[in-house]
Amino acid sequence: MNIVVKPYGSGQCYCRPDTTWERENKDFYSPECVQELYWAPILFARICKAGKCIGEKFASRYYDAFNFGALLYCHTGESDETAFTSCADHTSLLPAPLYNPVVMENEDNVYEVRRNGETIFGIPKVNFARQAAYGENTLKEIIEDAICSSSRLTSLRIGDFVAVELTPKSLLASREEGEVSLRATYCENELYDIRIIF
């Protein structure tokens, strides 16, 4: 199982190992070498049909469910390369249950992320899509574009996840600060509620 990620504002994709998948809402204990933890909120979809070089016209046939989550990036001060910062265990928060793609079309559904009780990201009525990186695209168009982009070089298999960063990576926590809580909801349902512990 692959987790294929399209970074914010990029046409390129990369893969995270399946050991990064956190689906049980467990707290994240930062390795000693990590000084700072960055993050990006994501929209992700589960692949239900194998394919490569998927065309835009057919992308909707290749996924059967979606949800929102977050990616954590561990910075040690030695390297800021994506491959290095994105391979730590339990740093891909891809919660369950997943939603039917039809739910994406309801503009009243809100995805909200809180850090220590303060909102740090939200999608109020999908208006985030007006950000420069996505133009006027809907959530459906954004995830389907990521499926097409990622399948140019990588074969997508049943059970893989394709994720799109919704903002550029930003600092979430640091060793100096200590413990931080991260909580997210969608459609008034809790997606994850974890502590990040240094």
KOLFI-823375 format. One record per residue: residue number from 1; x, y, z of N, C-alpha, C in turn. Coordinates in Angstrom, 2 decimals. Example, Ala and Ser with C-alpha at 12.3 -4.5 7.8 and 13.67 -1.06 7.14 Angstrom:
2
(atom 1; (13.19; -5.69; 7.80); (12.30; -4.50; 7.80); (13.20; -3.30; 7.80))
(atom 2; (12.85; -2.25; 7.08); (13.67; -1.06; 7.14); (12.90; 0.03; 7.87))
% end
This chain:
198
(atom 1; (0.85; -1.18; 0.00); (0.00; 0.00; 0.00); (0.89; 1.24; 0.00))
(atom 2; (0.64; 2.13; -0.94); (1.39; 3.39; -1.03); (0.53; 4.56; -0.56))
(atom 3; (1.20; 5.57; -0.05); (0.56; 6.86; 0.21); (1.25; 7.84; -0.73))
(atom 4; (0.55; 8.20; -1.79); (1.12; 9.08; -2.81); (0.68; 10.50; -2.50))
(atom 5; (1.63; 11.42; -2.40); (1.35; 12.79; -1.96); (1.68; 13.79; -3.06))
(atom 6; (0.75; 14.69; -3.30); (1.00; 15.83; -4.18); (1.19; 17.05; -3.28))
(atom 7; (2.43; 17.58; -3.17); (2.67; 18.75; -2.33); (1.90; 19.97; -2.83))
(atom 8; (1.65; 20.89; -1.94); (0.92; 22.12; -2.27); (1.63; 22.88; -3.38))
(atom 9; (0.89; 23.24; -4.41); (1.42; 24.06; -5.49); (2.41; 23.38; -6.39))
(atom 10; (2.51; 22.05; -6.33); (3.49; 21.32; -7.13); (2.80; 20.39; -8.10))
(atom 11; (3.43; 20.18; -9.24); (2.92; 19.21; -10.21); (3.52; 17.83; -9.99))
(atom 12; (4.53; 17.76; -9.11); (5.22; 16.50; -8.83); (4.59; 15.79; -7.63))
(atom 13; (4.83; 14.49; -7.52); (4.31; 13.71; -6.40); (5.43; 12.89; -5.79))
(atom 14; (5.25; 12.44; -4.56); (6.20; 11.53; -3.91); (5.40; 10.52; -3.10))
(atom 15; (6.05; 9.42; -2.71); (5.38; 8.37; -1.94); (5.92; 8.30; -0.51))
(atom 16; (5.01; 8.13; 0.43); (5.37; 7.88; 1.82); (5.22; 6.38; 2.08))
(atom 17; (6.10; 5.81; 2.92); (5.93; 4.38; 3.24); (4.67; 4.14; 4.07))
(atom 18; (4.15; 2.92; 3.99); (2.92; 2.62; 4.73); (3.14; 2.61; 6.24))
(atom 19; (4.38; 2.56; 6.70); (4.65; 2.65; 8.15); (4.35; 4.04; 8.70))
(atom 20; (4.18; 5.02; 7.81); (3.84; 6.38; 8.27); (2.35; 6.51; 8.58))
(atom 21; (1.53; 5.55; 8.12); (0.07; 5.66; 8.26); (-0.33; 5.54; 9.73))
(atom 22; (-1.00; 6.57; 10.23); (-1.59; 6.55; 11.57); (-3.10; 6.59; 11.41))
(atom 23; (-3.75; 5.50; 11.77); (-5.20; 5.41; 11.61); (-5.93; 5.17; 12.91))
(atom 24; (-5.17; 5.01; 14.02); (-5.78; 4.65; 15.30); (-5.82; 5.80; 16.29))
(atom 25; (-5.55; 7.02; 15.83); (-5.67; 8.20; 16.70); (-4.72; 8.14; 17.90))
(atom 26; (-3.52; 7.60; 17.69); (-2.54; 7.51; 18.78); (-1.70; 8.78; 18.85))
(atom 27; (-1.28; 9.12; 20.06); (-0.40; 10.27; 20.24); (0.92; 10.04; 19.50))
(atom 28; (1.54; 11.15; 19.06); (2.81; 11.07; 18.35); (3.94; 11.44; 19.30))
(atom 29; (4.83; 10.47; 19.53); (6.01; 10.71; 20.37); (7.18; 11.01; 19.45))
(atom 30; (7.63; 12.24; 19.48); (8.68; 12.69; 18.57); (10.01; 12.00; 18.89))
(atom 31; (10.69; 11.50; 17.85); (12.03; 10.95; 18.07); (12.96; 12.02; 18.64))
(atom 32; (13.95; 11.60; 19.40); (14.85; 12.55; 20.06); (15.57; 13.47; 19.10))
(atom 33; (15.86; 12.98; 17.90); (16.62; 13.79; 16.93); (15.80; 14.91; 16.30))
(atom 34; (14.47; 14.87; 16.45); (13.60; 15.86; 15.82); (13.53; 17.13; 16.66))
(atom 35; (13.83; 18.26; 16.03); (13.79; 19.55; 16.71); (12.49; 20.30; 16.44))
(atom 36; (11.97; 20.15; 15.20); (10.73; 20.84; 14.81); (9.86; 19.90; 14.01))
(atom 37; (8.56; 20.10; 14.15); (7.58; 19.30; 13.42); (6.75; 20.26; 12.57))
(atom 38; (6.78; 20.03; 11.26); (5.96; 20.81; 10.33); (4.75; 19.98; 9.95))
(atom 39; (3.76; 20.63; 9.36); (2.55; 19.90; 8.99); (1.89; 20.54; 7.77))
(atom 40; (1.00; 19.78; 7.14); (0.14; 20.29; 6.07); (-1.18; 19.53; 6.14))
(atom 41; (-2.31; 20.26; 6.10); (-3.61; 19.58; 6.03); (-3.77; 18.98; 4.63))
(atom 42; (-4.47; 17.86; 4.55); (-4.63; 17.18; 3.26); (-6.07; 16.75; 3.00))
(atom 43; (-6.35; 16.56; 1.74); (-7.53; 15.86; 1.25); (-6.98; 14.58; 0.64))
(atom 44; (-7.56; 13.42; 0.99); (-7.05; 12.18; 0.42); (-8.18; 11.27; -0.06))
(atom 45; (-7.84; 10.40; -1.01); (-8.81; 9.47; -1.57); (-8.24; 8.06; -1.57))
(atom 46; (-9.13; 7.07; -1.43); (-8.72; 5.66; -1.48); (-8.92; 5.14; -2.90))
(atom 47; (-7.88; 4.55; -3.45); (-7.94; 4.01; -4.82); (-8.67; 2.67; -4.81))
(atom 48; (-9.63; 2.49; -5.72); (-10.43; 1.26; -5.77); (-10.23; 0.48; -7.06))
(atom 49; (-9.41; 1.04; -7.95); (-9.16; 0.37; -9.24); (-7.73; 0.66; -9.65))
(atom 50; (-6.99; -0.36; -10.04); (-5.60; -0.18; -10.44); (-5.51; 0.59; -11.75))
(atom 51; (-4.46; 1.43; -11.87); (-4.31; 2.17; -13.12); (-3.00; 2.92; -13.20))
(atom 52; (-2.64; 3.30; -14.42); (-1.47; 4.13; -14.68); (-1.82; 5.07; -15.82))
(atom 53; (-1.24; 6.27; -15.78); (-1.52; 7.30; -16.79); (-3.03; 7.53; -16.93))
(atom 54; (-3.68; 7.75; -15.81); (-5.14; 7.92; -15.78); (-5.51; 9.28; -16.36))
(atom 55; (-6.45; 9.30; -17.27); (-6.91; 10.55; -17.88); (-7.94; 11.24; -17.02))
(atom 56; (-8.01; 12.57; -17.12); (-8.95; 13.37; -16.31); (-10.39; 12.88; -16.45))
(atom 57; (-10.75; 12.50; -17.64); (-12.11; 12.08; -17.94); (-12.53; 10.84; -17.15))
(atom 58; (-11.52; 10.02; -16.76); (-11.82; 8.74; -16.12); (-11.43; 8.69; -14.64))
(atom 59; (-10.87; 9.77; -14.11); (-10.33; 9.75; -12.74); (-11.36; 9.36; -11.70))
(atom 60; (-12.60; 9.76; -11.88); (-13.64; 9.47; -10.87); (-13.90; 7.97; -10.71))
(atom 61; (-13.49; 7.17; -11.67); (-13.69; 5.72; -11.60); (-12.65; 5.04; -10.71))
(atom 62; (-11.60; 5.75; -10.34); (-10.46; 5.13; -9.68); (-10.45; 5.31; -8.16))
(atom 63; (-11.41; 6.04; -7.60); (-11.47; 6.16; -6.13); (-12.91; 6.01; -5.68))
(atom 64; (-13.06; 5.47; -4.47); (-14.41; 5.21; -3.98); (-14.72; 5.89; -2.65))
(atom 65; (-13.72; 6.56; -2.07); (-13.94; 7.21; -0.77); (-12.87; 8.27; -0.55))
(atom 66; (-13.17; 9.21; 0.35); (-12.23; 10.29; 0.64); (-12.36; 10.68; 2.11))
(atom 67; (-11.41; 11.50; 2.55); (-11.49; 12.12; 3.86); (-10.43; 13.22; 3.92))
(atom 68; (-10.38; 13.91; 5.04); (-9.35; 14.91; 5.28); (-8.41; 14.37; 6.35))
(atom 69; (-7.17; 14.82; 6.33); (-6.20; 14.39; 7.31); (-5.08; 15.40; 7.41))
(atom 70; (-3.90; 14.93; 7.81); (-2.74; 15.80; 7.96); (-1.47; 14.98; 7.77))
(atom 71; (-0.44; 15.65; 7.26); (0.88; 15.06; 7.14); (1.83; 15.80; 8.05))
(atom 72; (2.63; 15.05; 8.79); (3.64; 15.64; 9.67); (5.01; 15.43; 9.03))
(atom 73; (5.89; 16.43; 9.19); (7.24; 16.38; 8.64); (8.23; 16.64; 9.77))
(atom 74; (9.14; 15.69; 9.98); (10.11; 15.77; 11.07); (11.40; 16.43; 10.61))
(atom 75; (11.73; 17.56; 11.21); (12.97; 18.27; 10.87); (13.97; 18.09; 12.01))
(atom 76; (15.14; 17.59; 11.64); (16.19; 17.34; 12.64); (17.25; 18.43; 12.64))
(atom 77; (17.26; 19.27; 11.62); (18.32; 20.26; 11.48); (19.43; 19.77; 10.57))
(atom 78; (19.41; 18.46; 10.25); (20.43; 17.89; 9.37); (20.02; 17.98; 7.91))
(atom 79; (18.75; 17.76; 7.62); (18.28; 17.76; 6.23); (16.82; 18.19; 6.19))
(atom 80; (16.50; 19.00; 5.19); (15.11; 19.40; 4.99); (14.51; 18.74; 3.75))
(atom 81; (15.20; 17.74; 3.21); (14.70; 17.04; 2.03); (13.38; 16.34; 2.38))
(atom 82; (12.43; 16.41; 1.45); (11.11; 15.80; 1.67); (11.23; 14.32; 1.99))
(atom 83; (12.08; 13.60; 1.25); (12.22; 12.15; 1.48); (12.68; 11.86; 2.91))
(atom 84; (13.51; 12.71; 3.46); (14.03; 12.51; 4.81); (13.00; 12.90; 5.86))
(atom 85; (12.32; 14.02; 5.67); (11.41; 14.54; 6.70); (10.05; 13.84; 6.72))
(atom 86; (9.73; 13.06; 5.68); (8.38; 12.48; 5.59); (8.33; 10.98; 5.81))
(atom 87; (9.40; 10.37; 6.31); (9.41; 8.91; 6.43); (9.27; 8.39; 7.86))
(atom 88; (9.11; 9.28; 8.84); (8.97; 8.82; 10.23); (7.64; 8.09; 10.44))
(atom 89; (7.67; 7.05; 11.25); (6.46; 6.28; 11.55); (5.35; 7.17; 12.12))
(atom 90; (4.12; 6.87; 11.75); (2.91; 7.50; 12.29); (2.81; 9.01; 11.99))
(atom 91; (3.32; 9.45; 10.84); (3.27; 10.87; 10.49); (2.26; 11.18; 9.38))
(atom 92; (1.53; 10.17; 8.91); (0.47; 10.39; 7.92); (-0.86; 10.12; 8.61))
(atom 93; (-1.54; 11.19; 9.02); (-2.82; 11.05; 9.73); (-3.93; 10.91; 8.70))
(atom 94; (-4.30; 9.66; 8.42); (-5.35; 9.35; 7.44); (-6.47; 8.64; 8.19))
(atom 95; (-7.39; 9.41; 8.76); (-8.40; 8.81; 9.64); (-9.50; 8.05; 8.90))
(atom 96; (-10.16; 7.18; 9.63); (-11.33; 6.46; 9.17); (-12.48; 6.85; 10.10))
(atom 97; (-13.72; 6.70; 9.71); (-14.16; 6.12; 8.45); (-14.00; 7.11; 7.30))
(atom 98; (-14.06; 6.57; 6.09); (-13.99; 7.41; 4.90); (-15.40; 7.78; 4.45))
(atom 99; (-15.48; 8.83; 3.64); (-16.76; 9.33; 3.16); (-16.96; 9.03; 1.68))
(atom 100; (-18.22; 8.87; 1.29); (-18.57; 8.71; -0.11); (-18.22; 10.00; -0.85))
(atom 101; (-17.65; 9.93; -2.06); (-17.28; 11.15; -2.79); (-18.41; 12.16; -2.97))
(atom 102; (-19.66; 11.72; -2.91); (-20.80; 12.63; -3.04); (-20.80; 13.68; -1.93))
(atom 103; (-20.26; 13.33; -0.76); (-20.24; 14.25; 0.38); (-19.39; 15.49; 0.06))
(atom 104; (-18.39; 15.34; -0.82); (-17.54; 16.48; -1.20); (-18.34; 17.61; -1.84))
(atom 105; (-19.44; 17.26; -2.45); (-20.22; 18.24; -3.19); (-21.09; 19.12; -2.29))
(atom 106; (-21.23; 18.74; -1.02); (-22.02; 19.54; -0.08); (-21.14; 20.65; 0.50))
(atom 107; (-21.37; 21.86; 0.08); (-20.54; 22.99; 0.47); (-20.74; 23.43; 1.92))
(atom 108; (-21.70; 22.84; 2.61); (-21.93; 23.19; 4.01); (-21.06; 22.38; 4.97))
(atom 109; (-20.41; 21.32; 4.46); (-19.54; 20.50; 5.31); (-18.23; 21.23; 5.55))
(atom 110; (-17.78; 21.24; 6.81); (-16.60; 22.02; 7.19); (-15.53; 21.10; 7.76))
(atom 111; (-14.29; 21.30; 7.29); (-13.12; 20.63; 7.86); (-12.37; 21.69; 8.67))
(atom 112; (-12.17; 21.40; 9.96); (-11.50; 22.36; 10.82); (-10.43; 21.66; 11.66))
(atom 113; (-9.26; 22.31; 11.76); (-8.15; 21.78; 12.55); (-7.81; 22.79; 13.65))
(atom 114; (-7.67; 22.28; 14.89); (-7.32; 23.13; 16.03); (-6.02; 22.66; 16.65))
(atom 115; (-5.17; 23.62; 16.95); (-3.90; 23.36; 17.65); (-4.02; 24.00; 19.02))
(atom 116; (-3.92; 23.21; 20.08); (-4.10; 23.70; 21.45); (-5.40; 24.51; 21.58))
(atom 117; (-6.45; 24.05; 20.91); (-7.76; 24.69; 21.01); (-7.99; 25.86; 20.07))
(atom 118; (-6.97; 26.30; 19.35); (-7.10; 27.45; 18.45); (-7.15; 26.97; 17.00))
(atom 119; (-8.12; 27.45; 16.23); (-8.25; 27.04; 14.84); (-7.05; 27.52; 14.03))
(atom 120; (-6.40; 26.55; 13.35); (-5.26; 26.90; 12.50); (-5.53; 26.62; 11.03))
(atom 121; (-6.62; 25.90; 10.74); (-7.01; 25.66; 9.35); (-8.48; 25.30; 9.31))
(atom 122; (-9.14; 25.76; 8.27); (-10.54; 25.41; 8.08); (-10.95; 25.55; 6.64))
(atom 123; (-11.91; 24.75; 6.25); (-12.50; 24.88; 4.93); (-13.96; 25.25; 5.16))
(atom 124; (-14.23; 26.56; 5.25); (-15.63; 26.96; 5.37); (-16.28; 26.99; 4.00))
(atom 125; (-17.20; 26.07; 3.81); (-17.96; 26.01; 2.57); (-17.07; 25.94; 1.33))
(atom 126; (-15.95; 25.27; 1.43); (-15.05; 24.99; 0.31); (-14.46; 26.25; -0.31))
(atom 127; (-14.59; 27.39; 0.35); (-14.05; 28.62; -0.22); (-12.53; 28.65; -0.25))
(atom 128; (-11.87; 27.71; 0.46); (-10.41; 27.66; 0.41); (-9.95; 27.46; -1.03))
(atom 129; (-10.77; 26.87; -1.88); (-10.37; 26.54; -3.25); (-10.02; 27.77; -4.06))
(atom 130; (-10.35; 28.94; -3.57); (-10.02; 30.14; -4.29); (-8.57; 30.57; -4.07))
(atom 131; (-7.82; 29.80; -3.27); (-6.40; 30.08; -3.10); (-5.69; 29.91; -4.43))
(atom 132; (-4.58; 30.61; -4.60); (-3.87; 30.66; -5.87); (-3.50; 29.29; -6.43))
(atom 133; (-3.09; 28.38; -5.59); (-2.61; 27.09; -6.08); (-3.70; 26.26; -6.75))
(atom 134; (-4.96; 26.50; -6.39); (-6.04; 25.69; -6.94); (-7.05; 26.47; -7.77))
(atom 135; (-6.87; 27.77; -7.90); (-7.79; 28.56; -8.71); (-9.22; 28.41; -8.23))
(atom 136; (-10.11; 28.13; -9.14); (-11.54; 27.98; -8.82); (-11.95; 26.51; -8.72))
(atom 137; (-10.99; 25.61; -8.60); (-11.28; 24.17; -8.59); (-12.06; 23.74; -7.36))
(atom 138; (-12.93; 22.75; -7.56); (-13.67; 22.15; -6.45); (-12.81; 21.07; -5.81))
(atom 139; (-13.24; 20.56; -4.66); (-12.51; 19.47; -4.00); (-12.40; 18.26; -4.93))
(atom 140; (-13.48; 17.96; -5.63); (-13.50; 16.82; -6.55); (-12.45; 17.00; -7.65))
(atom 141; (-12.38; 18.18; -8.22); (-11.39; 18.45; -9.27); (-9.97; 18.38; -8.72))
(atom 142; (-9.76; 18.84; -7.49); (-8.42; 18.84; -6.89); (-7.93; 17.41; -6.67))
(atom 143; (-8.77; 16.54; -6.11); (-8.33; 15.17; -5.85); (-8.18; 14.40; -7.15))
(atom 144; (-9.05; 14.64; -8.11); (-8.93; 13.92; -9.37); (-7.71; 14.35; -10.16))
(atom 145; (-7.34; 15.62; -10.07); (-6.11; 16.10; -10.70); (-4.89; 15.40; -10.07))
(atom 146; (-4.92; 15.23; -8.74); (-3.82; 14.55; -8.05); (-3.72; 13.09; -8.47))
(atom 147; (-4.86; 12.44; -8.66); (-4.86; 11.05; -9.12); (-4.22; 10.95; -10.50))
(atom 148; (-4.59; 11.85; -11.39); (-4.00; 11.86; -12.74); (-2.51; 12.14; -12.69))
(atom 149; (-2.11; 13.17; -11.92); (-0.69; 13.54; -11.81); (0.15; 12.41; -11.26))
(atom 150; (-0.33; 11.79; -10.19); (0.46; 10.75; -9.53); (0.56; 9.49; -10.38))
(atom 151; (-0.42; 9.24; -11.23); (-0.40; 8.01; -12.03); (0.46; 8.13; -13.28))
(atom 152; (1.04; 9.30; -13.52); (1.91; 9.44; -14.69); (3.17; 8.60; -14.56))
(atom 153; (3.73; 8.55; -13.35); (4.97; 7.81; -13.13); (4.80; 6.58; -12.24))
(atom 154; (3.74; 6.57; -11.44); (3.53; 5.50; -10.46); (2.24; 4.76; -10.77))
(atom 155; (2.32; 3.44; -10.77); (1.11; 2.64; -10.93); (0.32; 2.70; -9.63))
(atom 156; (-0.93; 3.08; -9.72); (-1.79; 3.10; -8.53); (-2.46; 1.74; -8.41))
(atom 157; (-2.49; 1.22; -7.17); (-3.07; -0.09; -6.92); (-4.27; 0.04; -5.98))
(atom 158; (-5.12; -0.96; -6.00); (-6.27; -0.97; -5.10); (-5.76; -0.88; -3.66))
(atom 159; (-6.33; 0.04; -2.89); (-5.94; 0.21; -1.49); (-4.93; 1.31; -1.27))
(atom 160; (-4.31; 1.82; -2.34); (-3.41; 2.97; -2.20); (-4.21; 4.20; -1.80))
(atom 161; (-3.52; 5.20; -1.25); (-4.12; 6.50; -0.97); (-3.40; 7.56; -1.79))
(atom 162; (-4.17; 8.50; -2.33); (-3.60; 9.67; -2.99); (-4.01; 10.88; -2.16))
(atom 163; (-3.02; 11.68; -1.74); (-3.27; 12.82; -0.87); (-2.78; 14.11; -1.52))
(atom 164; (-3.51; 15.20; -1.27); (-3.14; 16.52; -1.78); (-2.99; 17.47; -0.60))
(atom 165; (-1.83; 18.14; -0.50); (-1.66; 19.15; 0.55); (-2.51; 20.36; 0.21))
(atom 166; (-3.24; 20.87; 1.19); (-4.15; 21.99; 0.98); (-3.51; 23.34; 1.29))
(atom 167; (-2.37; 23.32; 1.96); (-1.60; 24.55; 2.23); (-0.12; 24.18; 2.16))
(atom 168; (0.75; 25.18; 2.07); (2.18; 24.87; 2.19); (2.48; 24.35; 3.59))
(atom 169; (3.57; 23.59; 3.74); (3.98; 23.11; 5.06); (4.27; 24.30; 5.96))
(atom 170; (3.88; 24.16; 7.23); (4.17; 25.22; 8.21); (4.52; 24.59; 9.55))
(atom 171; (5.18; 25.37; 10.38); (5.62; 24.88; 11.69); (4.41; 24.56; 12.57))
(atom 172; (4.42; 23.37; 13.15); (3.34; 22.95; 14.04); (3.78; 22.92; 15.49))
(atom 173; (4.99; 22.41; 15.73); (5.48; 22.27; 17.10); (7.00; 22.20; 17.09))
(atom 174; (7.59; 22.50; 18.24); (9.04; 22.42; 18.37); (9.41; 21.81; 19.71))
(atom 175; (10.62; 21.30; 19.80); (11.10; 20.70; 21.04); (11.08; 21.71; 22.18))
(atom 176; (11.39; 22.95; 21.89); (11.38; 24.01; 22.92); (10.00; 24.19; 23.53))
(atom 177; (8.97; 24.07; 22.69); (7.60; 24.29; 23.14); (7.07; 23.12; 23.97))
(atom 178; (7.48; 21.91; 23.60); (7.00; 20.73; 24.32); (5.74; 20.16; 23.73))
(atom 179; (4.78; 19.78; 24.56); (3.58; 19.09; 24.12); (2.57; 20.02; 23.43))
(atom 180; (1.95; 19.50; 22.36); (0.95; 20.24; 21.59); (-0.21; 19.30; 21.30))
(atom 181; (-1.44; 19.81; 21.32); (-2.59; 18.99; 20.93); (-3.03; 19.38; 19.52))
(atom 182; (-3.48; 18.39; 18.76); (-3.96; 18.60; 17.39); (-5.27; 17.86; 17.24))
(atom 183; (-6.33; 18.61; 16.90); (-7.67; 18.01; 16.80); (-8.33; 18.49; 15.52))
(atom 184; (-9.02; 17.57; 14.83); (-9.70; 17.94; 13.59); (-11.09; 17.33; 13.54))
(atom 185; (-12.00; 18.06; 12.89); (-13.37; 17.59; 12.69); (-13.79; 17.82; 11.24))
(atom 186; (-14.72; 16.99; 10.78); (-15.33; 17.17; 9.46); (-16.78; 16.71; 9.58))
(atom 187; (-17.68; 17.47; 9.04); (-19.13; 17.17; 9.15); (-19.51; 16.99; 10.61))
(atom 188; (-18.88; 17.75; 11.50); (-19.11; 17.70; 12.93); (-18.69; 16.37; 13.56))
(atom 189; (-17.95; 15.54; 12.83); (-17.41; 14.28; 13.36); (-15.92; 14.45; 13.64))
(atom 190; (-15.46; 13.88; 14.72); (-14.03; 13.96; 15.03); (-13.23; 13.07; 14.09))
(atom 191; (-12.19; 13.63; 13.47); (-11.31; 12.86; 12.60); (-10.11; 12.34; 13.39))
(atom 192; (-9.48; 13.22; 14.12); (-8.35; 12.83; 14.98); (-8.23; 13.81; 16.12))
(atom 193; (-7.68; 13.33; 17.21); (-7.45; 14.14; 18.40); (-6.22; 13.56; 19.08))
(atom 194; (-5.05; 14.13; 18.78); (-3.80; 13.56; 19.27); (-2.98; 14.61; 20.01))
(atom 195; (-2.02; 14.10; 20.76); (-1.01; 14.96; 21.38); (0.31; 14.69; 20.68))
(atom 196; (1.07; 15.74; 20.48); (2.42; 15.61; 19.95); (3.35; 15.87; 21.12))
(atom 197; (4.14; 14.87; 21.45); (4.93; 14.91; 22.68); (6.41; 14.82; 22.34))
(atom 198; (7.17; 15.82; 22.78); (8.63; 15.83; 22.56); (9.32; 15.24; 23.77))
% end
